[in-house]
């Protein structure tokens, strides 16, 4: 699974609107593995609406997602 296109659309829409957002998505890397990512973005604007700062936090949640999947298969 590779959610980069949807993630990019979310990012650019929020950026254009100067809105905060958080999203979780997966993307394929060169090793053909899938990496899970949790991203939070917080824009800040000047009084006249100019976007001057963008705080972005991106966490690799691959291990967490794998543990969730393993736990759900045991509980089923």
C-alpha positions in Angstrom: 0.0 0.0 0.0 1.3 3.5 -0.8 -0.7 6.5 0.3 1.7 9.2 -0.9 -0.8 10.7 -3.4 -3.6 11.0 -0.8 -1.1 12.3 1.8 0.1 15.0 -0.6 -3.4 16.1 -1.4 -4.2 16.4 2.4 -0.9 18.3 2.9 -1.4 20.8 0.0 -5.1 21.5 0.9 -4.3 22.2 4.5 -1.3 24.3 3.5 -3.4 26.4 1.1 -6.0 26.9 3.9 -3.3 27.5 6.6 -4.9 24.7 8.7 -3.4 22.2 11.1 -3.8 18.5 10.4 -2.7 15.1 11.4 -2.6 12.1 9.2 -1.4 8.5 9.3 -0.3 6.9 6.0 1.8 4.2 4.5 4.3 4.4 1.7 6.7 2.0 0.0 10.4 2.5 0.3 13.3 1.3 -2.0 13.6 -1.9 0.0 10.0 -2.8 -1.1 8.9 -2.6 2.5 6.0 -0.5 3.6 6.6 2.2 6.2 3.9 3.7 8.4 4.1 7.4 9.2 2.1 9.6 11.6 2.5 13.3 10.6 1.3 16.4 12.4 1.5 19.8 10.8 0.9 23.2 12.5 1.1 26.3 10.3 1.5 29.8 11.7 0.7 33.0 9.9 1.4 36.7 10.3 -1.4 39.1 10.9 -1.8 39.7 7.1 -2.1 36.0 6.4 1.4 35.3 5.2 2.5 31.7 6.2 5.7 32.2 8.1 6.3 28.9 10.0 5.3 25.4 9.5 5.9 22.9 12.3 6.0 19.3 11.0 6.4 16.2 13.1 6.8 12.9 11.4 7.0 9.6 13.3 7.8 6.1 11.9 4.9 4.0 13.2 5.8 0.8 11.3 6.6 -1.3 14.4 3.4 -0.1 16.1 1.2 -1.0 13.1 2.9 -4.5 12.9 2.3 -5.1 16.6 -1.4 -4.0 16.2 -1.8 -6.5 13.3 -0.2 -9.3 15.3 -2.4 -8.6 18.3 -5.6 -8.5 16.2 -4.8 -11.9 14.6 -4.3 -13.4 18.1 -7.5 -12.0 19.4 -9.6 -13.2 16.4 
